[in-house]
Amino acid sequence: MAACELCDTPGGALIWQDGFCRVVRVEDEDYPGFCRVILTEHVKEMSDLNAQQRERLMAVVFAVEEAVREVMAPDKINLASLGNVTPHMHWHVIPRYKRDRHFPNPIWGKTQRESLPHPIDSATAQQLKAAIQQRLG
């Protein structure tokens, strides 16, 4: 197997983990509160998981979505599992705002406007971390 970024690195600022998966916050000034849920095992597709594993992974994704909604108060949440660049099972939980540079397009789509970077401050990052950890135990 070729090198895998998500096998070899955390993939972001670690918030929570167990033996099955981890939750990280992506440092992206344009999308504060952007999180990833990353499967620990190198698996390419959701259908490579059994039903119990799929349910468990999605329960984590939904818990992260709830925490991001609570703390970041976005206009919308985008959930995505692409893996075209990094074929390791992971989900993106992306808070979206009508003022963000791509809205209403996907964040990987055509830019709609310039935006001033608005990085997440340390207090909000800690609040998000606590909200996710509370939901996941």
Contacts in CASP RR format, 6 or more apart in sequence:
PFRMAT RR
TARGET T0000
AUTHOR 0000-0000-0000
METHOD contacts of the structure
MODEL  1
MAACELCDTPGGALIWQDGFCRVVRVEDEDYPGFCRVILTEHVKEMSDLN
AQQRERLMAVVFAVEEAVREVMAPDKINLASLGNVTPHMHWHVIPRYKRD
RHFPNPIWGKTQRESLPHPIDSATAQQLKAAIQQRLG
1 42 0 8 1.000
4 42 0 8 1.000
4 86 0 8 1.000
4 87 0 8 1.000
4 88 0 8 1.000
5 11 0 8 1.000
5 86 0 8 1.000
5 88 0 8 1.000
6 38 0 8 1.000
6 42 0 8 1.000
6 86 0 8 1.000
6 88 0 8 1.000
6 90 0 8 1.000
7 42 0 8 1.000
7 88 0 8 1.000
10 22 0 8 1.000
10 24 0 8 1.000
11 24 0 8 1.000
11 26 0 8 1.000
11 36 0 8 1.000
11 38 0 8 1.000
12 24 0 8 1.000
12 25 0 8 1.000
12 26 0 8 1.000
12 27 0 8 1.000
12 36 0 8 1.000
13 24 0 8 1.000
13 25 0 8 1.000
13 26 0 8 1.000
13 27 0 8 1.000
13 125 0 8 1.000
14 22 0 8 1.000
14 23 0 8 1.000
14 24 0 8 1.000
15 22 0 8 1.000
15 23 0 8 1.000
15 24 0 8 1.000
15 25 0 8 1.000
15 35 0 8 1.000
15 128 0 8 1.000
15 129 0 8 1.000
15 132 0 8 1.000
15 133 0 8 1.000
16 22 0 8 1.000
16 23 0 8 1.000
16 129 0 8 1.000
16 132 0 8 1.000
16 133 0 8 1.000
16 136 0 8 1.000
16 137 0 8 1.000
17 23 0 8 1.000
17 40 0 8 1.000
18 136 0 8 1.000
19 40 0 8 1.000
20 39 0 8 1.000
20 40 0 8 1.000
20 53 0 8 1.000
20 56 0 8 1.000
20 57 0 8 1.000
21 37 0 8 1.000
21 38 0 8 1.000
21 39 0 8 1.000
21 40 0 8 1.000
21 56 0 8 1.000
21 57 0 8 1.000
21 60 0 8 1.000
22 37 0 8 1.000
22 38 0 8 1.000
22 40 0 8 1.000
23 35 0 8 1.000
23 36 0 8 1.000
23 37 0 8 1.000
23 38 0 8 1.000
23 60 0 8 1.000
23 64 0 8 1.000
23 132 0 8 1.000
23 136 0 8 1.000
24 35 0 8 1.000
24 36 0 8 1.000
24 38 0 8 1.000
25 33 0 8 1.000
25 34 0 8 1.000
25 35 0 8 1.000
25 120 0 8 1.000
25 125 0 8 1.000
25 128 0 8 1.000
25 129 0 8 1.000
26 33 0 8 1.000
26 34 0 8 1.000
26 35 0 8 1.000
26 36 0 8 1.000
27 119 0 8 1.000
28 34 0 8 1.000
29 117 0 8 1.000
29 118 0 8 1.000
29 119 0 8 1.000
30 100 0 8 1.000
30 101 0 8 1.000
30 107 0 8 1.000
30 115 0 8 1.000
30 117 0 8 1.000
30 118 0 8 1.000
31 94 0 8 1.000
31 95 0 8 1.000
31 96 0 8 1.000
31 100 0 8 1.000
31 107 0 8 1.000
32 72 0 8 1.000
32 95 0 8 1.000
32 118 0 8 1.000
32 119 0 8 1.000
32 120 0 8 1.000
32 124 0 8 1.000
33 68 0 8 1.000
33 71 0 8 1.000
33 72 0 8 1.000
33 95 0 8 1.000
33 120 0 8 1.000
33 124 0 8 1.000
33 125 0 8 1.000
33 128 0 8 1.000
34 92 0 8 1.000
34 93 0 8 1.000
34 94 0 8 1.000
34 95 0 8 1.000
35 64 0 8 1.000
35 68 0 8 1.000
35 92 0 8 1.000
35 93 0 8 1.000
35 128 0 8 1.000
35 132 0 8 1.000
36 90 0 8 1.000
36 91 0 8 1.000
36 92 0 8 1.000
36 93 0 8 1.000
37 57 0 8 1.000
37 60 0 8 1.000
37 61 0 8 1.000
37 64 0 8 1.000
37 90 0 8 1.000
37 91 0 8 1.000
37 93 0 8 1.000
38 88 0 8 1.000
38 89 0 8 1.000
38 90 0 8 1.000
39 49 0 8 1.000
39 57 0 8 1.000
39 88 0 8 1.000
39 89 0 8 1.000
39 90 0 8 1.000
42 88 0 8 1.000
43 49 0 8 1.000
43 88 0 8 1.000
43 89 0 8 1.000
44 87 0 8 1.000
44 88 0 8 1.000
44 89 0 8 1.000
45 89 0 8 1.000
46 54 0 8 1.000
46 57 0 8 1.000
46 81 0 8 1.000
46 89 0 8 1.000
48 89 0 8 1.000
49 57 0 8 1.000
49 89 0 8 1.000
57 89 0 8 1.000
57 91 0 8 1.000
60 136 0 8 1.000
61 79 0 8 1.000
61 91 0 8 1.000
61 93 0 8 1.000
63 132 0 8 1.000
63 135 0 8 1.000
63 136 0 8 1.000
64 93 0 8 1.000
64 132 0 8 1.000
64 135 0 8 1.000
65 77 0 8 1.000
65 79 0 8 1.000
65 93 0 8 1.000
66 135 0 8 1.000
67 128 0 8 1.000
67 131 0 8 1.000
67 132 0 8 1.000
67 134 0 8 1.000
67 135 0 8 1.000
68 74 0 8 1.000
68 77 0 8 1.000
68 93 0 8 1.000
68 95 0 8 1.000
68 128 0 8 1.000
69 77 0 8 1.000
69 95 0 8 1.000
70 131 0 8 1.000
71 124 0 8 1.000
71 127 0 8 1.000
71 128 0 8 1.000
71 131 0 8 1.000
72 95 0 8 1.000
72 124 0 8 1.000
72 128 0 8 1.000
74 95 0 8 1.000
74 96 0 8 1.000
74 97 0 8 1.000
75 96 0 8 1.000
75 97 0 8 1.000
75 98 0 8 1.000
75 103 0 8 1.000
76 95 0 8 1.000
76 96 0 8 1.000
77 93 0 8 1.000
77 94 0 8 1.000
77 95 0 8 1.000
77 96 0 8 1.000
78 92 0 8 1.000
78 93 0 8 1.000
78 94 0 8 1.000
78 96 0 8 1.000
78 106 0 8 1.000
78 107 0 8 1.000
79 91 0 8 1.000
79 92 0 8 1.000
79 93 0 8 1.000
79 94 0 8 1.000
80 91 0 8 1.000
80 92 0 8 1.000
80 94 0 8 1.000
80 106 0 8 1.000
81 89 0 8 1.000
81 90 0 8 1.000
81 91 0 8 1.000
81 92 0 8 1.000
82 92 0 8 1.000
83 90 0 8 1.000
94 107 0 8 1.000
96 103 0 8 1.000
96 107 0 8 1.000
97 103 0 8 1.000
98 104 0 8 1.000
99 113 0 8 1.000
99 115 0 8 1.000
100 107 0 8 1.000
100 115 0 8 1.000
101 111 0 8 1.000
101 112 0 8 1.000
101 113 0 8 1.000
101 114 0 8 1.000
101 115 0 8 1.000
102 108 0 8 1.000
102 109 0 8 1.000
102 110 0 8 1.000
102 111 0 8 1.000
102 112 0 8 1.000
103 112 0 8 1.000
104 112 0 8 1.000
105 112 0 8 1.000
120 128 0 8 1.000
END
